[in-house]
Amino acid sequence: PLSSTQLPNSVSAGSRLRVAYQGVRGAYSEAAAEKAYPNCEAVPCDQFDAAFEAVEKWIVDRAVLPIENSLGGSIHRNYDLLLRHSLHIVGEVKLAVRHCLLANHGVRVEDLQRVLSHPQALAQCENTLTKLGLSREATDDTALAAKYVACNKLKDTGAVASSSAAKIYGLNILAEDVQDDCDNVTRFLMLAREPIIPGVEKPFKVSLSMTIPFAVKTSIAFSLEEGPGVLFKALAVFALRQINLTKIESRPLRNQPLRASDDSNNGSKYFDYLFYVDFEASMAEERAQNALRHLKEFATFLRVLGSYPVDTTML
């Protein structure tokens, strides 16, 4: 995978769209990149930071990176990186995560003593792995765990990864769907150097015989002055215009000190927070423009991260 130090030496070749993702071949992020951009050249990066930088430096055309999982919650690192970099969200893709227990050929389940995978994948398969009596070791990526097991020809170690990783690294699938909850979905963001603003009425092709209107989402980040009811007022700018919020996430502001009170004000303590909000409207709509104009009246910081079509499919 590309690292930040290798980016200046990497060049784009050919006319295929190059799409960065974090991980190695066989990662769920690679599948998400290929779903978002069919027939693209998926470019692996060793860290999320490297994927952001690859787009900014024109090494690749797009990046597809995870932002939240239905079981594990938000990927806070990528929320922070969205503000550190100047990329725009131009789409989203949702991927159903189906974990498999993989091992080298000839290895049976009863031969295994430990299993490797990403910490979230291990947590999502906790009940299954506990029943099998397997110890767990974390790796940076599910596919990397599969690659390690295969390259080292391990006989007592398995990996939790995708069926695609099994095929790529020549491993046997001992069990499919080993996750504890079948409703395991990861949402990925599609990032580009330039923004898009989906039109309100523009149709979205679903099949040759059917079209539906775009379902559009806008993501923003903002911070607020302190004071009673300020967050209520911020959210009210959307409610007043019948704009539905689909997500609100708060993150402590970097480089802001923790301020703790003493006995004189009841021992309360707090951070300064940044808020991430997703809402169902396009920035092409007047109501969305008016809502953000209203929000600017009392927000200390506001940035539109992107307006983009909602992914209504599942793979």
Summary of the structure (lengths in Angstrom):
residues: 315
radius of gyration: 22.0
end to end distance: 24.6
largest distance: 68.6
contacts: 1010
relative contact order: 0.15
helix: 27%
strand: 34%
